[in-house]
Amino acid sequence: MPPLPVISGREAVRALQKAGWLIARRESSHIILIKTGVPVNLSVPDHRTLDRGLLRKLVRAAELSVEEFLLLLDD
């Protein structure tokens, strides 16, 4: 499994939007994403850098592999 890069919360949101996630709302410093047919919502902190562990949890919750997520970042 390739390592995840250090990215900002906004970069993560842009990549997840390419995977079909939609911004539902903002709550304080978090961006809440939803996707039809997926029972979980994603809460992405709007920080300059995301911890790799948190990013990995978000990728798993989004039902993506690390490789798929990295391809979405490159687009």
PASEBA-1860 file (N, C-alpha, C; in nm, 3 decimals):
! residues 75
1> MPPLPVIS> 0.085/-0.116/0.000/0.000/0.000/0.000/0.090/0.124/0.000 ~ 0.070/0.214/-0.095/0.154/0.334/-0.100/0.121/0.428/0.016 ~ 0.218/0.505/0.059/0.191/0.598/0.170/0.102/0.713/0.125 ~ 0.024/0.762/0.217/-0.061/0.877/0.189/0.021/1.005/0.202 ~ -0.003/1.102/0.117/0.071/1.229/0.128/0.011/1.316/0.239 ~ 0.086/1.415/0.278/0.034/1.514/0.372/-0.038/1.619/0.289 ~ -0.170/1.630/0.307/-0.251/1.724/0.230/-0.341/1.802/0.323 ~ -0.402/1.907/0.271/-0.494/1.987/0.351/-0.633/1.924/0.347
9> GREAVRAL> -0.718/1.970/0.436/-0.856/1.922/0.437/-0.930/1.957/0.309 ~ -0.903/2.074/0.255/-0.970/2.116/0.131/-0.927/2.031/0.012 ~ -0.800/1.992/0.009/-0.754/1.903/-0.098/-0.823/1.767/-0.088 ~ -0.840/1.718/0.035/-0.909/1.591/0.056/-1.054/1.601/0.011 ~ -1.120/1.713/0.042/-1.259/1.732/0.002/-1.270/1.734/-0.150 ~ -1.179/1.802/-0.219/-1.183/1.806/-0.366/-1.170/1.667/-0.425 ~ -1.080/1.586/-0.370/-1.062/1.450/-0.420/-1.187/1.366/-0.393 ~ -1.246/1.381/-0.276/-1.365/1.304/-0.243/-1.485/1.347/-0.328
17> QKAGWLIA> -1.491/1.474/-0.364/-1.598/1.520/-0.452/-1.587/1.453/-0.589 ~ -1.466/1.429/-0.635/-1.447/1.359/-0.763/-1.498/1.216/-0.755 ~ -1.504/1.161/-0.634/-1.554/1.025/-0.613/-1.705/1.023/-0.590 ~ -1.770/1.138/-0.602/-1.915/1.142/-0.590/-1.969/1.195/-0.458 ~ -1.883/1.234/-0.366/-1.928/1.289/-0.239/-1.968/1.435/-0.259 ~ -2.069/1.479/-0.185/-2.120/1.616/-0.195/-2.105/1.686/-0.061 ~ -2.076/1.816/-0.067/-2.069/1.895/0.056/-2.211/1.921/0.102 ~ -2.243/1.874/0.223/-2.376/1.893/0.279/-2.383/2.023/0.359
25> RRESSHII> -2.278/2.048/0.438/-2.278/2.167/0.524/-2.140/2.183/0.587 ~ -2.122/2.295/0.653/-2.003/2.320/0.734/-2.046/2.329/0.879 ~ -1.971/2.267/0.964/-1.994/2.278/1.108/-1.863/2.320/1.173 ~ -1.857/2.445/1.213/-1.737/2.501/1.272/-1.620/2.486/1.175 ~ -1.519/2.409/1.209/-1.403/2.396/1.120/-1.404/2.263/1.045 ~ -1.521/2.201/1.030/-1.533/2.073/0.961/-1.626/2.086/0.841 ~ -1.594/2.013/0.736/-1.678/2.007/0.617/-1.743/1.869/0.616 ~ -1.876/1.866/0.613/-1.951/1.741/0.618/-1.987/1.700/0.476
33> LIKTGVPV> -1.950/1.578/0.439/-1.976/1.525/0.305/-2.076/1.410/0.314 ~ -2.164/1.401/0.214/-2.261/1.292/0.207/-2.254/1.230/0.068 ~ -2.301/1.106/0.059/-2.309/1.038/-0.071/-2.430/0.945/-0.068 ~ -2.510/0.953/-0.172/-2.629/0.870/-0.181/-2.589/0.722/-0.183 ~ -2.658/0.643/-0.103/-2.632/0.500/-0.099/-2.526/0.459/0.000 ~ -2.459/0.553/0.062/-2.356/0.522/0.161/-2.410/0.565/0.298 ~ -2.413/0.474/0.396/-2.477/0.506/0.524/-2.398/0.599/0.616 ~ -2.275/0.634/0.580/-2.195/0.721/0.667/-2.178/0.859/0.605
41> NLSVPDHR> -2.158/0.958/0.689/-2.120/1.092/0.646/-1.973/1.110/0.682 ~ -1.902/1.187/0.603/-1.761/1.214/0.631/-1.748/1.354/0.690 ~ -1.671/1.366/0.795/-1.644/1.494/0.858/-1.495/1.523/0.839 ~ -1.465/1.614/0.746/-1.326/1.645/0.712/-1.287/1.778/0.777 ~ -1.185/1.778/0.863/-1.141/1.903/0.924/-1.084/1.997/0.817 ~ -1.118/2.123/0.825/-1.068/2.222/0.731/-0.937/2.279/0.787 ~ -0.835/2.191/0.793/-0.704/2.228/0.847/-0.601/2.232/0.735 ~ -0.489/2.296/0.762/-0.382/2.305/0.661/-0.320/2.170/0.630
49> TLDRGLLR> -0.310/2.085/0.731/-0.260/1.950/0.710/-0.346/1.852/0.787 ~ -0.368/1.736/0.727/-0.442/1.629/0.793/-0.343/1.521/0.834 ~ -0.361/1.465/0.951/-0.281/1.355/0.996/-0.305/1.236/0.903 ~ -0.202/1.161/0.873/-0.216/1.048/0.779/-0.312/0.943/0.832 ~ -0.315/0.923/0.963/-0.408/0.825/1.021/-0.553/0.867/0.999 ~ -0.582/0.994/1.019/-0.717/1.045/0.995/-0.752/1.035/0.848 ~ -0.659/1.069/0.761/-0.684/1.062/0.618/-0.713/0.917/0.577 ~ -0.639/0.822/0.632/-0.662/0.681/0.601/-0.803/0.638/0.647
57> KLVRAAEL> -0.845/0.685/0.763/-0.980/0.652/0.812/-1.087/0.711/0.720 ~ -1.065/0.833/0.672/-1.161/0.895/0.581/-1.168/0.818/0.449 ~ -1.054/0.774/0.399/-1.050/0.698/0.273/-1.125/0.567/0.290 ~ -1.103/0.499/0.401/-1.175/0.372/0.427/-1.324/0.395/0.439 ~ -1.363/0.499/0.513/-1.506/0.527/0.530/-1.572/0.563/0.398 ~ -1.495/0.622/0.306/-1.548/0.658/0.175/-1.554/0.538/0.081 ~ -1.512/0.421/0.133/-1.512/0.297/0.055/-1.420/0.306/-0.067 ~ -1.303/0.368/-0.046/-1.202/0.380/-0.151/-1.075/0.309/-0.105
65> SVEEFLLL> -0.994/0.268/-0.200/-0.861/0.219/-0.164/-0.766/0.339/-0.166 ~ -0.651/0.322/-0.107/-0.552/0.430/-0.106/-0.511/0.463/-0.249 ~ -0.496/0.360/-0.332/-0.458/0.382/-0.471/-0.562/0.464/-0.545 ~ -0.691/0.433/-0.524/-0.799/0.509/-0.589/-0.798/0.654/-0.543 ~ -0.775/0.675/-0.412/-0.771/0.810/-0.359/-0.655/0.890/-0.418 ~ -0.539/0.825/-0.431/-0.423/0.894/-0.488/-0.448/0.933/-0.634 ~ -0.519/0.849/-0.708/-0.554/0.883/-0.846/-0.648/1.003/-0.850 ~ -0.740/1.011/-0.754/-0.831/1.126/-0.749/-0.756/1.254/-0.715
73> LDD> -0.652/1.244/-0.634/-0.571/1.361/-0.600/-0.496/1.412/-0.722 ~ -0.451/1.320/-0.807/-0.372/1.359/-0.924/-0.455/1.421/-1.035 ~ -0.584/1.392/-1.039/-0.670/1.447/-1.148/-0.678/1.596/-1.145
END
